[in-house]
């Protein structure tokens, strides 16, 4: 069993599998989200992911033409 430490303890319930310290709740969350990572599910969203990656690259290219500094987060 992988025991989680308090290294990432944010002192609040953020939800999701990453922050879950209780192994029983962690297993339940993992069971619920596993279908989203199946080959079928990934193939279903592949075109959409490509569209947004292409858009992000185009925006970086456009913003990269500017002479001033550009914040990637923006």
C-alpha positions as a Python dict, from the first residue, in 0.01 Angstrom:
ca = {
    (1, 'X'): (0, 0, 0),
    (2, 'X'): (126, 347, -87),
    (3, 'X'): (106, 559, 226),
    (4, 'X'): (64, 929, 171),
    (5, 'X'): (248, 1176, 389),
    (6, 'X'): (147, 1525, 493),
    (7, 'X'): (395, 1672, 242),
    (8, 'X'): (108, 1797, 23),
    (9, 'X'): (-140, 1848, 304),
    (10, 'X'): (-331, 2167, 219),
    (11, 'X'): (-545, 2151, 536),
    (12, 'X'): (-866, 2148, 335),
    (13, 'X'): (-1064, 1901, 131),
    (14, 'X'): (-965, 1983, -225),
    (15, 'X'): (-1128, 1673, -361),
    (16, 'X'): (-982, 1462, -633),
    (17, 'X'): (-755, 1165, -621),
    (18, 'X'): (-423, 1345, -579),
    (19, 'X'): (-510, 1503, -246),
    (20, 'X'): (-698, 1208, -99),
    (21, 'X'): (-508, 1060, 197),
    (22, 'X'): (-770, 805, 302),
    (23, 'X'): (-689, 483, 108),
    (24, 'X'): (-1052, 372, 103),
    (25, 'X'): (-1178, 703, -40),
    (26, 'X'): (-878, 712, -275),
    (27, 'X'): (-973, 371, -413),
    (28, 'X'): (-1336, 480, -457),
    (29, 'X'): (-1236, 794, -648),
    (30, 'X'): (-991, 595, -863),
    (31, 'X'): (-1265, 346, -949),
    (32, 'X'): (-1495, 631, -1059),
    (33, 'X'): (-1243, 806, -1283),
    (34, 'X'): (-1074, 501, -1439),
    (35, 'X'): (-1319, 482, -1734),
    (36, 'X'): (-1214, 833, -1841),
    (37, 'X'): (-866, 699, -1916),
    (38, 'X'): (-969, 400, -2126),
    (39, 'X'): (-846, 378, -2486),
    (40, 'X'): (-1200, 435, -2609),
    (41, 'X'): (-1245, 751, -2402),
    (42, 'X'): (-907, 890, -2502),
    (43, 'X'): (-978, 827, -2872),
    (44, 'X'): (-1314, 1003, -2835),
    (45, 'X'): (-1150, 1330, -2729),
    (46, 'X'): (-833, 1306, -2939),
    (47, 'X'): (-946, 1553, -3207),
    (48, 'X'): (-1052, 1805, -2944),
    (49, 'X'): (-718, 1776, -2765),
    (50, 'X'): (-533, 1826, -3094),
    (51, 'X'): (-746, 2132, -3168),
    (52, 'X'): (-656, 2299, -2837),
    (53, 'X'): (-288, 2204, -2861),
    (54, 'X'): (-273, 2353, -3210),
    (55, 'X'): (-446, 2666, -3080),
    (56, 'X'): (-200, 2698, -2789),
    (57, 'X'): (99, 2660, -3021),
    (58, 'X'): (-43, 2919, -3261),
    (59, 'X'): (-95, 3163, -2975),
    (60, 'X'): (262, 3108, -2850),
    (61, 'X'): (393, 3170, -3202),
    (62, 'X'): (185, 3488, -3229),
    (63, 'X'): (284, 3617, -2888),
    (64, 'X'): (645, 3517, -2950),
    (65, 'X'): (668, 3775, -3228),
    (66, 'X'): (632, 4056, -2973),
    (67, 'X'): (946, 4235, -2864),
    (68, 'X'): (839, 4260, -2501),
    (69, 'X'): (834, 3979, -2250),
    (70, 'X'): (527, 3754, -2260),
    (71, 'X'): (396, 3566, -1957),
    (72, 'X'): (313, 3212, -2061),
    (73, 'X'): (28, 3195, -1808),
    (74, 'X'): (-139, 3492, -1977),
}
